[in-house]
Amino acid sequence: MPEKKTEELTDSATYRKHAERAKADKPPSRASPIGTVARSRAPGLVSRSEMQRHILAQDENLVPGHFGTVYYKPVTVGSVELKLEPLQPSIGTLVHGIDLATDLDDPKVVTFLRELWLERRVIMFRDQNHLTRAQMVQFAKHFGEIGASHGEREHIPNSPAAVSAQIEAPGFPDMLLLSSDADVPHIAGGWHCDATWQPRPPMGSVLLCREAPPVGGDTCFCDCYSMWDGLSEATRQRVEHLAALHVGGVIHQMNGVTPQAVHPVARTHPETGRTTLYVQQGFVRRFAEGHDIPEDEEKALLLEMKMQQGRPENTCRFKWEDGSIAMWDNRAVLHSGSGDFWPHRRMMERLTILDFDESRRTPYYSPGNTEV
Ligand SMILES: [Fe+2]
């Protein structure tokens, strides 16, 4: 099945190595969401090419269209007329009517977007594919210092196992290209905040979709304030002053070293003063050393906390289109990409942003300092 390949992909040795699996007609690994969804969509088929044909036939003739009513709030900021569409009651706002290449020249627009971002945890935009990579960097710089591919520069993954770490955007070393196609499917699945295995994880992330699949590949976001509030009083008291160990994966290794960091279980958001639950499936392995909680109880507590992830009332789901952007607050939301879109292409560009105020970059818990 011919498919266009960018040089950025084929320049990566790891990409070419993974593509061998496709040449051998082996289906995507069943250990990944992409593989399990493919088997669910193409039951009984065992060759990759047959599965691919079967799934693409199901998705044939999909055309873009708009149906139904969108509820939004009209707001004028400076000379920009915005339409704010809430994705869910407590989390996520899609901001219509803005050109991110030009409209942030007005500082009032930047201030408005930052306040909206803090209030809604994640804000999204449509129709921004005209932004060059340089303009995407310019946009992100309004909100913080641009970090490396995974935040702070002390640890920049160079694992030979990581395809995305090897696919470079020429001239933009801090930009992570997250590519997924029929030959080398990839998705950041599982609930996580970005790079919490760093001692000072990135404050936020900006993700631009250059090419969206016609169906699937949505990103879900989960509100960490509600996760904390949703715990029982007894559990909150039990875990409030504990810390947890966050461990990166093989793909996050730098020079063969797997990164890890210890962070508080309850985290004070440095800008809102509110408490979030800073425990997630992606990187948290256990409580940090120094606690006296029996092993069985530790497992039960971690499970109870992780069960807060993905509750429908705490989450919103964003369907990508070509040129969509999401900017989220890693201190207030988890996110999880949906690995269900193989064999379609999905091409994303990501930047991390660090707090301008370096004193706020290390997670902390300050229970007396709530509701700033
Ligand atoms: Fe992520």
Residues whose N, C-alpha, C, O or C-beta is under 5 A from the ligand:
A	BS01	LIG	A188 D194
